[in-house]
């Protein structure tokens, strides 16, 4: 592994030296791959366009991130910014200099990359959804369009994955082999859910059971290894020790923080899909589907950006996890139930008001002069 890591360090140094002028773009690509964007941007957009795809997104993101956590705990992958400080392969005074950035100091193990895995998961689902929709159309022009769209969309997919991977290596938070492993693992998880249609009809009980299983299996794995004196949170002290700026170390990047955040989103999705508000909002008349969906997308994205400004107190770790779970659960509840229900109510009220105005105008037009001047 030392040879793999040392070659990875050379690649990081090359990127930081020769591609420094692209720093803003690479930071942006790292943000594109941020798993939190799945819930704040991709999910609210796709669920309103196609609830089947939106639901699949949450399941893929949550299960994929759970596998990512387990893989990280099994593989014990180092991150470049602390590995260069602790390895013994470099002679004295020759430790490579790796620049750090505000988003470098993640605290979990490094392999596989969570950003790369989450990005490949979600973009695989989105590309597959578009191509699947096109393939169902039978006319000749649509078949031709599908053949043209296939290489184009998959080229976009790979360009985004390469951009995310390079950005994560550039900021010295991952070695190259870790991001490659993340992309491959993410595609496997997404492809598995292409053949799991049962999630679309999952009951609330299934959502709750899945949450309980994912949480206690991860917690049990952690506790069992702790009993035999293997600390799966070994990476957190290393991050705190070797991060260039202590303020860059964020509790939100710890292994359990990601687990709790994802479980909250899955639980919120289960509650919202089986809520009366969601059922009511599904009764929108076909003539208003376009305006209804656009309104839901705009309102959901705006409200979720406000959610992102809510900062959870970090002074108490257990309180942080509880509040993080609740905040994550509020995201699908807002997108799936609250926003569509409110917009449905507003549109229904506007329809009723318009209908009453039309009836009033009709009555006024049909009243005779003697009736209008009855006094």
Kinemage of the C-alpha trace (Angstrom):
@kinemage 1
@onewidth
@group {chain A} dominant
@subgroup {mainchain}
@vectorlist {calphas} color= white
{ca unk a 1} P 0.000 0.000 0.000
{ca unk a 2} L 2.919 2.370 0.634
{ca unk a 3} L 3.816 2.271 -3.060
{ca unk a 4} L 0.198 3.002 -4.022
{ca unk a 5} L 0.005 5.853 -1.527
{ca unk a 6} L 3.351 7.384 -2.477
{ca unk a 7} L 2.435 7.383 -6.181
{ca unk a 8} L -0.891 8.943 -5.211
{ca unk a 9} L 0.952 11.720 -3.382
{ca unk a 10} L 2.963 12.447 -6.551
{ca unk a 11} L -0.294 12.803 -8.501
{ca unk a 12} L -1.722 15.157 -5.850
{ca unk a 13} L 1.441 17.296 -5.966
{ca unk a 14} L 1.251 17.415 -9.760
{ca unk a 15} L -2.390 18.554 -9.673
{ca unk a 16} L -1.785 21.164 -6.990
{ca unk a 17} L 1.246 22.579 -8.812
{ca unk a 18} L 0.160 22.493 -12.469
{ca unk a 19} L -3.594 22.962 -12.131
{ca unk a 20} L -3.695 25.582 -9.404
{ca unk a 21} L -5.394 28.040 -11.761
{ca unk a 22} L -8.387 25.662 -11.893
{ca unk a 23} L -8.878 25.684 -8.132
{ca unk a 24} L -12.269 27.435 -8.221
{ca unk a 25} L -13.603 24.993 -10.807
{ca unk a 26} L -12.287 21.968 -8.908
{ca unk a 27} L -13.801 23.224 -5.654
{ca unk a 28} L -17.095 23.598 -7.520
{ca unk a 29} L -16.869 20.004 -8.814
{ca unk a 30} L -16.214 18.808 -5.281
{ca unk a 31} L -19.407 20.615 -4.274
{ca unk a 32} L -21.250 18.926 -7.170
{ca unk a 33} L -20.277 15.564 -5.707
{ca unk a 34} L -21.303 16.495 -2.150
{ca unk a 35} L -23.801 13.809 -0.985
{ca unk a 36} L -25.914 16.521 0.694
{ca unk a 37} L -26.824 17.893 -2.739
{ca unk a 38} L -28.717 14.674 -3.380
{ca unk a 39} L -31.306 15.732 -0.827
{ca unk a 40} L -31.183 19.506 -1.342
{ca unk a 41} L -31.105 19.705 -5.160
{ca unk a 42} L -31.409 16.458 -7.136
{ca unk a 43} L -34.190 14.830 -5.096
{ca unk a 44} L -36.633 17.801 -4.978
{ca unk a 45} L -36.155 18.324 -8.716
{ca unk a 46} L -36.650 14.730 -9.764
{ca unk a 47} L -39.394 13.772 -7.343
{ca unk a 48} L -41.723 16.427 -8.767
{ca unk a 49} L -40.886 15.358 -12.327
{ca unk a 50} L -41.076 11.634 -11.634
{ca unk a 51} L -41.843 10.318 -8.112
{ca unk a 52} L -40.542 6.859 -9.051
{ca unk a 53} L -37.083 8.241 -9.871
{ca unk a 54} L -37.120 10.551 -6.842
{ca unk a 55} L -37.950 7.683 -4.499
{ca unk a 56} L -35.240 5.530 -6.036
{ca unk a 57} L -32.748 8.363 -5.529
{ca unk a 58} L -33.257 8.416 -1.770
{ca unk a 59} L -32.994 4.636 -1.464
{ca unk a 60} L -29.853 4.497 -3.607
{ca unk a 61} L -28.249 7.402 -1.724
{ca unk a 62} L -29.009 5.945 1.717
{ca unk a 63} L -28.062 2.333 0.988
{ca unk a 64} L -25.024 3.457 -1.015
{ca unk a 65} L -23.785 5.644 1.831
{ca unk a 66} L -24.350 2.810 4.327
{ca unk a 67} L -22.183 0.514 2.190
{ca unk a 68} L -19.636 3.325 1.917
{ca unk a 69} L -19.467 3.527 5.712
{ca unk a 70} L -19.031 -0.238 6.103
{ca unk a 71} L -16.352 -0.349 3.380
{ca unk a 72} L -14.489 2.517 5.057
{ca unk a 73} L -14.525 0.696 8.374
{ca unk a 74} L -13.283 -2.525 6.753
{ca unk a 75} L -10.602 -1.036 4.489
{ca unk a 76} L -9.065 1.404 7.022
{ca unk a 77} L -8.128 3.794 4.219
{ca unk a 78} L -5.844 6.716 5.083
{ca unk a 79} L -6.307 10.225 3.728
{ca unk a 80} L -3.330 11.913 2.016
{ca unk a 81} L -3.164 14.979 4.271
{ca unk a 82} L -2.417 12.894 7.355
{ca unk a 83} L -0.700 9.905 5.704
{ca unk a 84} L 2.274 11.983 4.534
{ca unk a 85} L 2.798 13.144 8.124
{ca unk a 86} L 2.775 9.689 9.695
{ca unk a 87} L 4.328 7.351 7.137
{ca unk a 88} L 7.911 6.204 7.694
{ca unk a 89} L 8.831 5.770 4.021
{ca unk a 90} L 10.162 9.312 3.600
{ca unk a 91} L 13.600 10.207 4.978
{ca unk a 92} L 13.881 13.004 7.513
{ca unk a 93} L 13.148 16.509 6.219
{ca unk a 94} L 11.697 15.162 2.943
{ca unk a 95} L 8.020 14.889 3.786
{ca unk a 96} L 6.001 15.965 0.722
{ca unk a 97} L 4.153 19.242 1.100
{ca unk a 98} L 0.441 18.857 0.376
{ca unk a 99} L -1.673 21.984 0.459
{ca unk a 100} L -4.891 21.815 2.464
{ca unk a 101} L -8.178 23.617 1.862
{ca unk a 102} L -11.275 24.294 4.020
{ca unk a 103} L -12.927 21.159 2.575
{ca unk a 104} L -9.847 18.916 2.925
{ca unk a 105} L -10.113 17.873 6.565
{ca unk a 106} L -12.785 15.179 6.500
{ca unk a 107} L -12.616 12.942 9.542
{ca unk a 108} L -13.742 9.542 8.305
{ca unk a 109} L -11.501 6.897 6.699
{ca unk a 110} L -10.672 7.622 3.071
{ca unk a 111} L -11.543 4.492 1.106
{ca unk a 112} L -13.791 4.464 -0.839
{ca unk a 113} L -14.551 8.120 -1.520
{ca unk a 114} L -18.047 9.062 -0.340
{ca unk a 115} L -18.292 11.974 -2.781
{ca unk a 116} L -17.316 9.815 -5.754
{ca unk a 117} L -19.606 6.981 -4.694
{ca unk a 118} L -22.582 9.259 -4.023
{ca unk a 119} L -22.077 11.149 -7.273
{ca unk a 120} L -21.856 7.996 -9.416
{ca unk a 121} L -24.914 6.520 -7.645
{ca unk a 122} L -27.171 9.480 -8.332
{ca unk a 123} L -25.990 10.374 -11.816
{ca unk a 124} L -26.311 6.718 -12.813
{ca unk a 125} L -29.934 6.784 -11.657
{ca unk a 126} L -30.641 10.048 -13.501
{ca unk a 127} L -29.068 8.955 -16.791
{ca unk a 128} L -30.770 5.551 -16.620
{ca unk a 129} L -34.123 7.239 -15.948
{ca unk a 130} L -33.861 9.500 -19.013
{ca unk a 131} L -32.751 6.670 -21.299
{ca unk a 132} L -35.431 4.346 -19.931
{ca unk a 133} L -38.111 6.939 -20.685
{ca unk a 134} L -36.828 7.384 -24.238
{ca unk a 135} L -36.600 3.634 -24.865
{ca unk a 136} L -40.316 3.209 -24.070
{ca unk a 137} L -41.269 5.478 -26.985
{ca unk a 138} L -41.891 3.402 -30.109
{ca unk a 139} L -41.946 5.916 -32.966
{ca unk a 140} L -38.948 6.037 -35.316
{ca unk a 141} L -37.857 9.605 -34.491
{ca unk a 142} L -37.744 8.848 -30.753
{ca unk a 143} L -35.729 5.656 -31.334
{ca unk a 144} L -33.205 7.680 -33.340
{ca unk a 145} L -33.095 10.300 -30.584
{ca unk a 146} L -32.495 7.560 -28.015
{ca unk a 147} L -29.531 6.242 -30.003
{ca unk a 148} L -28.053 9.717 -30.110
{ca unk a 149} L -28.818 10.452 -26.455
{ca unk a 150} L -27.176 7.252 -25.128
{ca unk a 151} L -23.525 8.169 -25.883
{ca unk a 152} L -24.154 11.841 -25.092
{ca unk a 153} L -25.651 11.238 -21.629
{ca unk a 154} L -23.089 8.632 -20.634
{ca unk a 155} L -20.318 10.978 -21.784
{ca unk a 156} L -21.776 13.650 -19.502
{ca unk a 157} L -21.904 11.057 -16.703
{ca unk a 158} L -18.210 10.207 -17.062
{ca unk a 159} L -17.124 13.826 -17.421
{ca unk a 160} L -18.873 14.668 -14.138
{ca unk a 161} L -17.355 11.651 -12.366
{ca unk a 162} L -13.875 12.500 -13.612
{ca unk a 163} L -14.341 16.110 -12.490
{ca unk a 164} L -15.488 15.040 -9.014
{ca unk a 165} L -12.649 12.503 -8.680
{ca unk a 166} L -9.940 14.940 -9.782
{ca unk a 167} L -11.297 17.598 -7.412
{ca unk a 168} L -11.193 15.233 -4.433
{ca unk a 169} L -7.603 14.261 -5.247
{ca unk a 170} L -6.609 17.895 -5.836
{ca unk a 171} L -7.680 18.970 -2.332
{ca unk a 172} L -5.671 16.063 -0.819
{ca unk a 173} L -8.631 14.448 0.884
{ca unk a 174} L -8.393 11.229 -1.202
{ca unk a 175} L -5.845 9.132 -3.067
{ca unk a 176} L -6.635 8.346 -6.728
{ca unk a 177} L -7.419 4.672 -6.087
{ca unk a 178} L -9.990 5.680 -3.432
{ca unk a 179} L -12.057 7.818 -5.807
{ca unk a 180} L -11.897 5.153 -8.547
{ca unk a 181} L -13.159 2.549 -6.079
{ca unk a 182} L -15.937 4.949 -5.025
{ca unk a 183} L -17.191 5.440 -8.599
{ca unk a 184} L -17.258 1.699 -9.298
{ca unk a 185} L -19.011 0.871 -6.003
{ca unk a 186} L -21.609 3.592 -6.588
{ca unk a 187} L -22.463 2.240 -10.037
{ca unk a 188} L -22.916 -1.269 -8.625
{ca unk a 189} L -25.338 -0.009 -5.959
{ca unk a 190} L -27.338 2.043 -8.485
{ca unk a 191} L -27.527 -0.852 -10.932
{ca unk a 192} L -28.790 -3.153 -8.162
{ca unk a 193} L -31.710 -0.779 -7.532
{ca unk a 194} L -32.576 -0.794 -11.239
{ca unk a 195} L -33.747 -4.354 -10.563
{ca unk a 196} L -35.483 -3.656 -7.236
{ca unk a 197} L -38.948 -2.279 -8.098
{ca unk a 198} L -40.351 -3.278 -4.687
{ca unk a 199} L -39.110 -0.019 -3.105
{ca unk a 200} L -41.847 1.867 -4.955
{ca unk a 201} L -44.555 0.014 -3.036
{ca unk a 202} L -42.736 -0.205 0.300
{ca unk a 203} L -44.975 0.322 3.315
{ca unk a 204} L -44.195 2.666 6.193
{ca unk a 205} L -43.397 -0.438 8.229
{ca unk a 206} L -40.739 -1.389 5.651
{ca unk a 207} L -39.183 2.076 5.884
{ca unk a 208} L -39.023 1.837 9.672
{ca unk a 209} L -37.582 -1.697 9.606
{ca unk a 210} L -34.942 -0.630 7.082
{ca unk a 211} L -33.950 2.322 9.268
{ca unk a 212} L -33.671 0.129 12.348
{ca unk a 213} L -31.631 -2.500 10.490
{ca unk a 214} L -29.195 0.002 8.954
{ca unk a 215} L -28.641 1.824 12.239
{ca unk a 216} L -28.210 -1.178 14.525
{ca unk a 217} L -26.119 -3.169 12.041
{ca unk a 218} L -23.663 -0.261 11.748
{ca unk a 219} L -23.710 0.380 15.500
{ca unk a 220} L -23.336 -3.339 16.227
{ca unk a 221} L -20.384 -3.609 13.849
{ca unk a 222} L -18.755 -0.651 15.609
{ca unk a 223} L -19.353 -2.018 19.116
{ca unk a 224} L -18.219 -5.583 18.325
{ca unk a 225} L -14.902 -4.350 16.971
{ca unk a 226} L -14.546 -1.968 19.898
{ca unk a 227} L -14.835 -4.971 22.246
{ca unk a 228} L -11.783 -6.525 20.610
{ca unk a 229} L -9.924 -3.217 20.937
{ca unk a 230} L -10.370 -1.985 17.352
{ca unk a 231} L -11.549 1.618 17.319
{ca unk a 232} L -13.385 2.374 14.068
{ca unk a 233} L -13.211 6.086 14.840
{ca unk a 234} L -9.409 5.991 14.672
{ca unk a 235} L -9.413 8.521 11.839
{ca unk a 236} L -11.007 11.361 13.835
{ca unk a 237} L -7.952 12.041 16.085
{ca unk a 238} L -5.698 11.920 13.015
{ca unk a 239} L -7.840 14.526 11.256
{ca unk a 240} L -7.765 16.792 14.294
{ca unk a 241} L -4.025 16.371 14.699
{ca unk a 242} L -2.912 17.001 11.119
{ca unk a 243} L -5.480 19.448 9.783
{ca unk a 244} L -3.784 22.778 9.023
{ca unk a 245} L -6.661 24.730 10.567
{ca unk a 246} L -8.652 23.264 13.503
{ca unk a 247} L -11.727 25.200 12.359
{ca unk a 248} L -11.831 23.094 9.185
{ca unk a 249} L -12.520 19.917 11.184
{ca unk a 250} L -16.294 19.486 11.190
{ca unk a 251} L -18.343 16.975 13.176
{ca unk a 252} L -20.636 16.786 10.149
{ca unk a 253} L -17.990 14.675 8.352
{ca unk a 254} L -17.727 11.982 11.043
{ca unk a 255} L -18.922 8.468 10.118
{ca unk a 256} L -21.994 8.474 12.377
{ca unk a 257} L -23.043 11.960 11.243
{ca unk a 258} L -23.478 10.739 7.672
{ca unk a 259} L -25.329 7.621 8.841
{ca unk a 260} L -27.798 9.606 10.963
{ca unk a 261} L -28.339 12.175 8.196
{ca unk a 262} L -29.218 9.478 5.662
{ca unk a 263} L -31.479 7.537 7.999
{ca unk a 264} L -33.385 10.726 8.734
{ca unk a 265} L -33.960 11.291 5.013
{ca unk a 266} L -35.206 7.723 4.478
{ca unk a 267} L -37.522 7.918 7.490
{ca unk a 268} L -38.887 11.265 6.313
{ca unk a 269} L -39.551 9.842 2.847
{ca unk a 270} L -41.507 6.942 4.327
{ca unk a 271} L -43.604 9.266 6.501
{ca unk a 272} L -44.317 11.704 3.689
{ca unk a 273} L -45.280 9.136 1.034
{ca unk a 274} L -47.787 7.553 3.409
{ca unk a 275} L -49.170 10.863 4.663
{ca unk a 276} L -52.640 12.228 3.964
{ca unk a 277} L -51.096 15.426 2.579
{ca unk a 278} L -49.278 13.498 -0.153
{ca unk a 279} L -52.401 11.551 -1.101
{ca unk a 280} L -54.419 14.778 -1.285
{ca unk a 281} L -51.846 16.593 -3.409
{ca unk a 282} L -51.819 13.672 -5.869
{ca unk a 283} L -55.388 14.550 -6.842
{ca unk a 284} L -54.356 17.610 -8.862
{ca unk a 285} L -56.301 17.815 -12.099
{ca unk a 286} L -54.333 16.826 -15.222
{ca unk a 287} L -54.790 20.259 -16.766
{ca unk a 288} L -52.674 21.815 -14.021
{ca unk a 289} L -49.867 19.240 -13.778
{ca unk a 290} L -47.287 21.403 -15.548
{ca unk a 291} L -47.801 24.537 -13.465
{ca unk a 292} L -48.225 22.432 -10.326
{ca unk a 293} L -44.898 20.650 -10.793
{ca unk a 294} L -42.990 23.830 -11.644
{ca unk a 295} L -44.420 25.545 -8.580
{ca unk a 296} L -43.496 22.573 -6.373
{ca unk a 297} L -39.936 22.462 -7.716
{ca unk a 298} L -39.376 26.201 -7.242
{ca unk a 299} L -40.893 26.261 -3.740
{ca unk a 300} L -39.055 23.104 -2.609
{ca unk a 301} L -35.644 24.298 -3.800
{ca unk a 302} L -36.152 27.716 -2.190
{ca unk a 303} L -37.256 26.297 1.171
{ca unk a 304} L -34.455 23.697 1.256
{ca unk a 305} L -31.853 26.405 0.683
{ca unk a 306} L -33.247 28.096 3.783
{ca unk a 307} L -32.968 24.770 5.635
{ca unk a 308} L -29.291 24.663 4.696
{ca unk a 309} L -28.729 27.921 6.583
{ca unk a 310} L -29.961 26.311 9.813
{ca unk a 311} L -26.867 25.434 11.813
{ca unk a 312} L -27.122 22.626 14.343
{ca unk a 313} L -25.236 23.167 17.634
{ca unk a 314} L -22.169 20.927 17.856
{ca unk a 315} L -21.182 21.290 21.524
{ca unk a 316} L -23.047 18.073 22.455
{ca unk a 317} L -22.424 15.161 20.077
{ca unk a 318} L -25.600 13.186 20.860
{ca unk a 319} L -27.777 16.290 20.553
{ca unk a 320} L -26.136 17.022 17.204
{ca unk a 321} L -27.034 13.542 15.916
{ca unk a 322} L -30.661 13.826 17.075
{ca unk a 323} L -31.147 17.271 15.536
{ca unk a 324} L -29.367 16.174 12.355
{ca unk a 325} L -31.792 13.242 12.044
{ca unk a 326} L -34.778 15.561 12.474
{ca unk a 327} L -33.436 18.134 10.019
{ca unk a 328} L -32.829 15.445 7.401
{ca unk a 329} L -36.289 13.957 7.924
{ca unk a 330} L -37.794 17.408 7.337
{ca unk a 331} L -36.334 17.542 3.800
{ca unk a 332} L -38.478 14.800 2.164
{ca unk a 333} L -41.448 15.787 4.330
{ca unk a 334} L -41.204 19.268 2.836
{ca unk a 335} L -40.648 18.112 -0.759
{ca unk a 336} L -43.117 15.233 -0.873
{ca unk a 337} L -45.932 16.302 1.457
{ca unk a 338} L -45.898 19.864 2.754
{ca unk a 339} L -45.066 21.900 -0.387
{ca unk a 340} L -47.325 19.951 -2.824
{ca unk a 341} L -50.198 20.026 -0.329
{ca unk a 342} L -49.928 23.794 0.188
{ca unk a 343} L -49.636 24.516 -3.528
{ca unk a 344} L -52.568 22.200 -4.226
{ca unk a 345} L -54.616 24.084 -1.635
{ca unk a 346} L -53.631 27.452 -3.128
{ca unk a 347} L -54.467 26.335 -6.674
{ca unk a 348} L -57.775 24.855 -5.535
{ca unk a 349} L -58.648 28.095 -3.725
{ca unk a 350} L -57.743 30.150 -6.802
{ca unk a 351} L -59.823 27.839 -8.983
{ca unk a 352} L -62.829 28.208 -6.694
{ca unk a 353} L -62.446 31.994 -6.647
{ca unk a 354} L -62.202 32.130 -10.455
{ca unk a 355} L -65.234 29.863 -10.788
{ca unk a 356} L -67.260 32.098 -8.460
{ca unk a 357} L -66.260 35.209 -10.419
{ca unk a 358} L -67.339 33.563 -13.680
{ca unk a 359} L -70.688 32.596 -12.156
{ca unk a 360} L -71.202 36.126 -10.835
{ca unk a 361} L -70.465 37.609 -14.252
{ca unk a 362} L -72.808 35.117 -15.873
{ca unk a 363} L -75.620 36.014 -13.448
{ca unk a 364} L -75.088 39.742 -13.986
{ca unk a 365} L -75.273 39.335 -17.749
{ca unk a 366} L -78.550 37.399 -17.555
{ca unk a 367} L -80.369 39.708 -15.159
{ca unk a 368} L -83.003 41.976 -16.820
{ca unk a 369} L -83.020 45.791 -16.371
{ca unk a 370} L -86.062 45.679 -14.053
{ca unk a 371} L -84.294 43.184 -11.753
{ca unk a 372} L -81.122 45.248 -11.623
{ca unk a 373} L -83.129 48.257 -10.494
{ca unk a 374} L -85.403 46.507 -8.052
{ca unk a 375} L -85.301 49.340 -5.552
